[in-house]
Amino acid sequence: MFSHMMVGSNDIARSKTFYDAIFDAIGGKPAIEDDRGRLIYLHKGGIFMVTKPIDGADACHANGGTIGFALASPEEAESWHQAGIAHGGTPIENPPGIREGGFGKLYLAYLRDPDGNKLCGLHRVPAG
């Protein structure tokens, strides 16, 4: 359904430090930088990008918006969360852990990146 996700940043170098760390924690590679200075992360068939806004205005985060990263295990989600905190992210919501709801059991870990974008590390716990 999605071709890519992109967030804005006011400090690309700071974002590179943060996103390189959280992608490394889940087996990803550091960003590729294109000729416009955008960061491009390719991981498990997905594309995630970070850019300065092309209109020249300050980057800001979406109120109510969340970008979810599919993770392989609760341990990977915890590693992702800790890497984010260690590299300028802010833990938000409840501490990482299992939540139950209409989608079954989910292991969720929430962060805000250094620019305030809300991120969720999500692992779907197998039924049974």
Backbone as CSV, one residue per row, in Angstrom:
resi,resn,N_x,N_y,N_z,CA_x,CA_y,CA_z,C_x,C_y,C_z
1,MET,0.804,-1.189,0.000,0.000,0.000,0.000,0.853,1.261,0.000
2,PHE,1.963,1.267,0.735,2.789,2.460,0.816,4.023,2.313,-0.056
3,SER,4.455,3.426,-0.671,5.694,3.386,-1.433,6.875,3.797,-0.565
4,HIS,6.644,4.735,0.366,7.710,5.187,1.253,7.115,6.051,2.363
5,MET,7.921,6.332,3.363,7.581,7.270,4.434,8.677,8.323,4.452
6,MET,8.298,9.577,4.713,9.281,10.652,4.794,8.900,11.578,5.937
7,VAL,9.910,11.988,6.725,9.700,12.981,7.764,10.638,14.153,7.516
8,GLY,10.229,15.301,8.034,11.062,16.485,7.929,11.999,16.601,9.116
9,SER,13.101,17.278,8.893,14.072,17.519,9.961,14.658,18.915,9.810
10,ASN,14.934,19.540,10.953,15.619,20.829,10.960,17.127,20.668,11.113
11,ASP,17.583,19.445,11.354,19.004,19.172,11.561,19.296,17.769,11.009
12,ILE,19.706,17.701,9.759,19.912,16.415,9.079,21.014,15.601,9.759
13,ALA,22.083,16.237,10.190,23.170,15.491,10.851,22.674,14.845,12.142
14,ARG,21.888,15.566,12.935,21.331,15.008,14.173,20.391,13.849,13.852
15,SER,19.572,14.028,12.816,18.654,12.961,12.411,19.412,11.735,11.937
16,LYS,20.509,11.949,11.210,21.295,10.808,10.731,21.828,9.996,11.910
17,THR,22.330,10.668,12.938,22.816,9.961,14.127,21.702,9.126,14.743
18,PHE,20.518,9.716,14.918,19.380,9.032,15.531,18.904,7.870,14.663
19,TYR,18.599,8.123,13.388,18.024,7.071,12.542,19.035,5.988,12.187
20,ASP,20.315,6.344,11.999,21.324,5.296,11.791,21.321,4.332,12.982
21,ALA,21.199,4.873,14.201,21.223,4.029,15.403,20.009,3.120,15.485
22,ILE,18.809,3.646,15.228,17.635,2.778,15.376,17.554,1.755,14.245
23,PHE,18.036,2.113,13.049,18.058,1.105,11.986,19.144,0.064,12.248
24,ASP,20.295,0.476,12.776,21.344,-0.484,13.136,20.826,-1.481,14.175
25,ALA,20.029,-1.007,15.125,19.494,-1.872,16.182,18.587,-2.966,15.649
26,ILE,18.048,-2.790,14.448,17.162,-3.804,13.860,17.758,-4.428,12.597
27,GLY,19.078,-4.295,12.442,19.759,-4.950,11.337,19.813,-4.159,10.048
28,GLY,19.470,-2.888,10.100,19.503,-2.043,8.902,20.865,-1.411,8.691
29,LYS,20.987,-0.720,7.584,22.240,-0.056,7.211,22.120,1.451,7.429
30,PRO,23.261,2.153,7.538,23.214,3.616,7.644,22.559,4.235,6.408
31,ALA,22.168,5.473,6.550,21.489,6.181,5.458,22.379,6.338,4.237
32,ILE,21.717,6.329,3.101,22.307,6.787,1.846,21.888,8.246,1.740
33,GLU,22.810,9.139,1.401,22.452,10.542,1.213,22.393,10.834,-0.276
34,ASP,21.268,11.420,-0.721,21.157,11.750,-2.139,21.730,13.135,-2.414
35,ASP,21.688,13.565,-3.667,22.295,14.835,-4.053,21.571,16.048,-3.468
36,ARG,20.410,15.874,-2.889,19.682,16.965,-2.222,19.915,16.954,-0.709
37,GLY,20.748,16.023,-0.215,21.028,15.943,1.205,19.995,15.168,2.004
38,ARG,19.077,14.491,1.318,18.071,13.682,2.011,18.694,12.367,2.455
39,LEU,18.207,11.855,3.586,18.638,10.555,4.083,17.667,9.504,3.587
40,ILE,18.195,8.402,3.078,17.361,7.322,2.551,17.768,6.024,3.241
41,TYR,16.787,5.386,3.871,16.995,4.100,4.536,16.199,3.047,3.780
42,LEU,16.868,1.980,3.385,16.239,0.853,2.700,16.340,-0.339,3.639
43,HIS,15.171,-0.904,4.008,15.203,-2.015,4.962,13.985,-2.898,4.747
44,LYS,14.225,-4.176,4.499,13.164,-5.179,4.352,12.073,-4.732,3.379
45,GLY,12.480,-4.172,2.269,11.542,-3.775,1.226,10.901,-2.417,1.429
46,GLY,11.176,-1.756,2.548,10.601,-0.446,2.819,11.606,0.668,2.577
47,ILE,11.079,1.867,2.350,11.910,3.053,2.160,11.454,4.106,3.165
48,PHE,12.396,4.603,3.952,12.135,5.656,4.916,13.110,6.779,4.628
49,MET,12.600,8.009,4.543,13.441,9.139,4.169,13.306,10.275,5.181
50,VAL,14.384,11.061,5.294,14.399,12.248,6.146,14.908,13.399,5.289
51,THR,14.219,14.545,5.350,14.574,15.676,4.506,14.316,16.999,5.197
52,LYS,15.055,18.017,4.803,14.658,19.372,5.167,13.441,19.689,4.304
53,PRO,12.433,20.392,4.844,11.258,20.706,4.035,11.639,21.518,2.783
54,ILE,11.083,21.133,1.659,11.444,21.799,0.403,10.872,23.214,0.300
55,ASP,9.877,23.550,1.152,9.332,24.900,1.105,10.149,25.895,1.920
56,GLY,11.212,25.422,2.585,12.076,26.298,3.354,11.587,26.598,4.756
57,ALA,10.356,26.209,5.091,9.825,26.417,6.440,10.410,25.377,7.389
58,ASP,10.248,25.628,8.692,10.725,24.668,9.679,9.948,23.360,9.586
59,ALA,10.647,22.256,9.829,9.994,20.952,9.933,9.206,20.912,11.232
60,CYS,8.077,20.228,11.204,7.286,20.019,12.418,6.636,18.643,12.314
61,HIS,6.190,18.126,13.446,5.610,16.786,13.466,4.089,16.864,13.381
62,ALA,3.515,15.769,12.979,2.064,15.677,12.852,1.441,15.403,14.209
63,ASN,0.410,16.148,14.556,-0.320,15.885,15.790,-1.272,14.731,15.518
64,GLY,-1.096,13.617,16.229,-1.913,12.437,16.002,-1.300,11.462,15.021
65,GLY,-0.221,11.852,14.360,0.437,10.975,13.399,1.445,10.066,14.077
66,THR,1.589,8.848,13.582,2.584,7.896,14.080,3.140,7.128,12.898
67,ILE,4.432,6.893,12.905,5.076,6.049,11.911,5.489,4.772,12.611
68,GLY,4.966,3.639,12.140,5.226,2.354,12.775,6.287,1.557,12.039
69,PHE,7.212,0.987,12.795,8.253,0.119,12.250,7.942,-1.313,12.669
70,ALA,7.788,-2.213,11.699,7.521,-3.628,11.982,8.817,-4.285,12.440
71,LEU,8.787,-4.882,13.646,9.979,-5.476,14.223,9.774,-6.961,14.468
72,ALA,10.869,-7.702,14.478,10.815,-9.162,14.468,10.518,-9.801,15.818
73,SER,10.763,-9.084,16.916,10.600,-9.693,18.233,10.498,-8.597,19.288
74,PRO,10.034,-8.949,20.482,10.065,-7.976,21.571,11.496,-7.496,21.863
75,GLU,12.466,-8.397,21.748,13.861,-8.027,21.997,14.346,-7.002,20.971
76,GLU,13.968,-7.180,19.722,14.356,-6.216,18.695,13.679,-4.871,18.954
77,ALA,12.421,-4.892,19.375,11.711,-3.651,19.699,12.395,-2.926,20.856
78,GLU,12.814,-3.673,21.862,13.501,-3.072,23.008,14.849,-2.490,22.582
79,SER,15.590,-3.198,21.740,16.871,-2.709,21.236,16.682,-1.430,20.428
80,TRP,15.661,-1.412,19.577,15.307,-0.236,18.765,14.998,0.957,19.673
81,HIS,14.184,0.721,20.698,13.783,1.765,21.640,14.996,2.321,22.383
82,GLN,15.848,1.444,22.903,17.036,1.880,23.650,18.012,2.640,22.753
83,ALA,18.182,2.194,21.506,19.066,2.899,20.575,18.530,4.303,20.301
84,GLY,17.222,4.417,20.164,16.620,5.723,19.933,16.845,6.666,21.106
85,ILE,16.629,6.185,22.318,16.829,7.015,23.509,18.291,7.443,23.615
86,ALA,19.209,6.519,23.350,20.640,6.810,23.458,21.127,7.809,22.415
87,HIS,20.334,8.025,21.366,20.772,8.898,20.276,19.831,10.079,20.052
88,GLY,19.251,10.570,21.122,18.497,11.822,21.044,16.997,11.696,20.999
89,GLY,16.461,10.483,21.030,15.018,10.301,21.044,14.461,10.428,22.451
90,THR,13.148,10.590,22.534,12.464,10.732,23.810,11.439,9.617,23.958
91,PRO,11.506,8.841,25.040,10.479,7.810,25.247,9.142,8.483,25.556
92,ILE,8.073,7.959,24.980,6.732,8.505,25.208,5.748,7.365,25.411
93,GLU,4.518,7.726,25.722,3.443,6.759,25.965,3.819,5.878,27.155
94,ASN,3.302,4.688,27.207,3.653,3.733,28.264,5.014,3.126,27.956
95,PRO,5.689,2.551,28.960,6.952,1.869,28.682,6.729,0.741,27.667
96,PRO,7.780,0.339,26.945,7.629,-0.759,25.999,7.023,-1.991,26.664
97,GLY,6.144,-2.658,25.932,5.532,-3.862,26.479,4.355,-4.319,25.645
98,ILE,3.723,-5.398,26.099,2.593,-5.992,25.383,1.320,-5.227,25.699
99,ARG,0.554,-4.929,24.650,-0.776,-4.331,24.766,-1.735,-5.275,24.056
100,GLU,-2.930,-5.412,24.580,-3.943,-6.256,23.941,-5.093,-5.386,23.484
101,GLY,-5.611,-5.691,22.304,-6.727,-4.935,21.760,-7.310,-5.650,20.565
102,GLY,-7.959,-4.890,19.724,-8.624,-5.437,18.553,-7.697,-6.105,17.558
103,PHE,-6.406,-5.802,17.620,-5.442,-6.412,16.708,-4.697,-7.565,17.359
104,GLY,-5.139,-8.019,18.524,-4.454,-9.079,19.247,-3.364,-8.519,20.126
105,LYS,-2.412,-9.373,20.499,-1.302,-8.937,21.344,-0.231,-8.264,20.484
106,LEU,0.156,-7.073,20.905,1.205,-6.323,20.224,2.243,-5.912,21.252
107,TYR,3.504,-6.059,20.906,4.564,-5.497,21.730,4.880,-4.141,21.118
108,LEU,4.679,-3.069,21.889,4.823,-1.711,21.371,5.883,-0.942,22.153
109,ALA,6.655,-0.135,21.436,7.635,0.769,22.028,7.536,2.094,21.277
110,TYR,7.309,3.186,22.000,7.111,4.498,21.375,8.244,5.455,21.689
111,LEU,8.600,6.265,20.680,9.625,7.305,20.776,9.179,8.536,20.004
112,ARG,9.737,9.661,20.359,9.735,10.818,19.466,11.174,10.991,19.003
113,ASP,11.353,11.224,17.710,12.693,11.470,17.192,13.129,12.871,17.616
114,PRO,14.370,13.277,17.331,14.837,14.593,17.775,14.029,15.774,17.229
115,ASP,13.275,15.585,16.147,12.429,16.652,15.607,10.985,16.545,16.073
116,GLY,10.672,15.565,16.927,9.328,15.437,17.475,8.411,14.482,16.744
117,ASN,8.873,13.823,15.689,8.036,12.852,14.983,7.793,11.635,15.870
118,LYS,6.539,11.175,15.919,6.182,10.034,16.765,6.428,8.730,16.012
119,LEU,7.223,7.860,16.633,7.587,6.569,16.053,7.109,5.450,16.965
120,CYS,6.750,4.329,16.361,6.337,3.162,17.126,7.074,1.937,16.601
121,GLY,7.764,1.237,17.486,8.322,-0.076,17.149,7.276,-1.106,17.520
122,LEU,6.848,-1.915,16.573,5.733,-2.840,16.775,6.118,-4.255,16.403
123,HIS,5.840,-5.176,17.321,5.979,-6.613,17.041,4.639,-7.257,17.305
124,ARG,4.111,-7.969,16.312,2.850,-8.709,16.482,3.160,-10.053,17.139
125,VAL,2.631,-10.258,18.340,2.865,-11.498,19.079,2.003,-12.581,18.473
126,PRO,2.612,-13.709,18.049,1.809,-14.784,17.454,0.738,-15.283,18.420
127,ALA,-0.418,-15.594,17.890,-1.525,-16.139,18.695,-1.150,-17.517,19.235
128,GLY,-1.681,-17.807,20.403,-1.486,-19.149,20.955,-0.530,-19.137,22.022
